[in-house]
Amino acid sequence: MQRALSLALVATAVAAATAVPGVSAAATPGAVRWGACPEGAAAPRLECSTLDVPLDYRRPDGRQITIAISRLPSEHPSKRRGVLLTNPGGPGAGGLSYPAVLAASGLPQQVRDSYDMIGFDPRGVDHSTRVTCDLTPEQQARRNFPPYAHTAADVTREAGNARAVAEQCASSRTGWMLPYITTANTARDMDRIRAALGEPKISYLGASYGTYLGAVYTTAFPRRGDRIVLDSNLGPGGYDVTAMRRFARGMEEVFPQFAAFAAAHPEYGLGNTPAQVTAKFFDLAKRLEAKPVRGIDGTLFRGITFDSLYSDVLMPTLARTWQALDTDRPLPPDPAPPNMENFMSARLAVICGDSRWPGTVREYQRDVAVDRVKYPMLGGSSANIGPCAFWPDKRVERPVRIGDRGPSNVLMVQNERDPGTPLVGAQELRRAFGKRATMVTADQGGHGVYPFGHSTCANDAVTTFLTTGQRPTRDLACPAAPGT
């Protein structure tokens, strides 16, 4: 979803051994000592460790930070073919327990036998050396979407809040880390993990933002990737202002599924037709903007609805939430995510540090005016100004440009209707990869294909690739699964 900006991390023609200064001098193979996982990440058979990496890879012997890593060993070592590095997305989300999550979510046994599955908390996140913006509880409660801007004055008003958060991030006790909490450096950390494990190559399974991380890794280290799976894809520039604005498009593309669900269940009282459910959305948003109910205002209502479109299984809870807000009754339980301050801070560090965002209020006013008309459900929020507009200009390198040079070892999987990473971004990334990639598109909604989705066609394609190395001979369109 992000416009590809400028130069590649390295020229892919350069030999892999010299791709990034300092990386080839990674930790001694076999140096990882596995032990118990920290509280909150522990799971059956999951082992954890840490690895020190350079803060700045231009100075590999300089200041070091710590990366937390995990391993879910192959259940049948005789069938093991290597390691499968994993990332659940974000940015800002921890991945230490993700191998166990995948295993518990239906990852096929033959995949679990074929690999030691490796997870990690990216730099800045959770059990790794973490960043903070010292976000107040009130700032955390606003979550990741700016308020819905109905007018140019609303954008001007929000600019003050955005600037304040950017200044907090820069002046916090971890402000020294900000120029180095980037996708490019996380990709370098991944190669340090590979080297520390003594592996000549790594396979990879990354979802959502993890697709951009995987794309950057296989661009920077084209000969060190084995089988690369990218699930629910950002565009070739990653998570920039375009990606943020596309959330509104994704919501409009997926919302009809929820509208049909709610209309088919009149017990929720949200409308008897999809059109009535859609009208209820705008009615509730307007009412909650005027008078919040149980702490939920219009912007948070839009965000809750957007988040709940990530999976069909969330639709009943979303319908009950709407019902409760409509009638001012107790809301369904919604426990606050752990480490919200760190999640939001690390997310800002990555998305603001990876690329340059528009820097004037006027540009955001223009974008809001466009998106509010094109995508009225969320466009006035996702196009509004945020802290990246005022981020300190201390970038040490330009973003990676994803291209078509390297081995043909990338399999992309994508839902046709995805709120978080709409199909248009995946199509852009597919074109950027050229001959390097094959893409499987599933006729289904939601965010995430493998192994969570209903499409046997798409799931089987990924399993086959991970276990045999065989991809579809050309891009594949999978039909809707029966009953979906």
Disulfide bonds with the S-S distance in Angstrom:
Cys37-Cys48 2.03
Cys133-Cys169 1.97
Cys352-Cys388 1.97
Cys457-Cys478 2.01
